[in-house]
């Protein structure tokens, strides 16, 4: 029986790198958590710790959420992103 693509470790790593490239093209820390989750899933698949698709998807989902939460903690939510102007530039000093 041929090996299924989701059990091949390098397929997950390639998916992670593609999601990382997508993050560069569309920044906002949206795809970066998924990219980290895919690479970690590739590591788990490479170690042979999972054999079924549902278990690999669970590892991917949990790793992606944890990576996103860590990124959110490290990168933080920017305070004062919106500048509120109290006066017009054409007003005098």
N, C-alpha and C positions, 0 to 999 in steps of 0.2 A: 504494500500500500504506500503511495507517495506521501511524503511529509506535507502537512498542511502549512500554509504560509504563516499563520499566527503562532505556530510553535517554533518557528525559526527566529533565533535571537536577533540576527542582524536586520530582519525586517522591522522589528520594533525600534531599533536604533536608527535606521534610515527614516522611519516615520518621525522620530523625535527630531532629527536634524532638519527634515522638511518643515516641521512645525516651527522650529527655531528660525528658519529662513523666512517663514511667513510672519513671524513676530517682528523681524527686522523690517519687512515691507509694510506691515500694519502695526506700528508700535502702540503699546498701551497695556502691556503685561497681560494680554488676553490669552495668547497661545503659548507663552513661556511655561506656564504650569503644566499644560498638556505635553509640551516637548520634554520637560523633565520627567514627567510620569511615563512617557513612552520609552525613554532611555532606561529608566529604572526597571520597567517591565522587561526590556530586552536583557538587562543584567540578570533578572530573576529567571527568565526563560533560558538564558545561556548557562546558568548554574543547574538547570534541570529541576527546579523546585516546583514547577507547575506543568501540567500536561493537558488540561482541558481549556477550551475557549472561555467558558464562564469564569473560571478561576483567574485566567489571564486578564480578562476584562475587569474583574474585581480589583486585582492588583493595580491595573492601570488607573481605575477610578480613584482608589484610595491614595495612590502615589501622586496623582494629579491634584487632588484636593489638598493634600498635605503640602505639596510644593507651592501651590497657590497661596495657602495661608502663611507659609514661611516667607514667601516673596512679599506678601502684603505687609508682614511684620517688619521685614528688613527694609524694603523700599518705602513703606509707609504711605499714608494718604497725605497728600500735600495740603497743608493749611494755607489759607489765604490765596487760593488759586485765582479768585476773581478780584480784580482791582476795582474798587468803588471810587469814582472821582467825585470829589466834593465841590470842585470849581472847574470852570472851563479854562482851557489854555489861553484863550483870548482875554480873560479877565485880568485886570491889573494885579500888581503884587500886594 
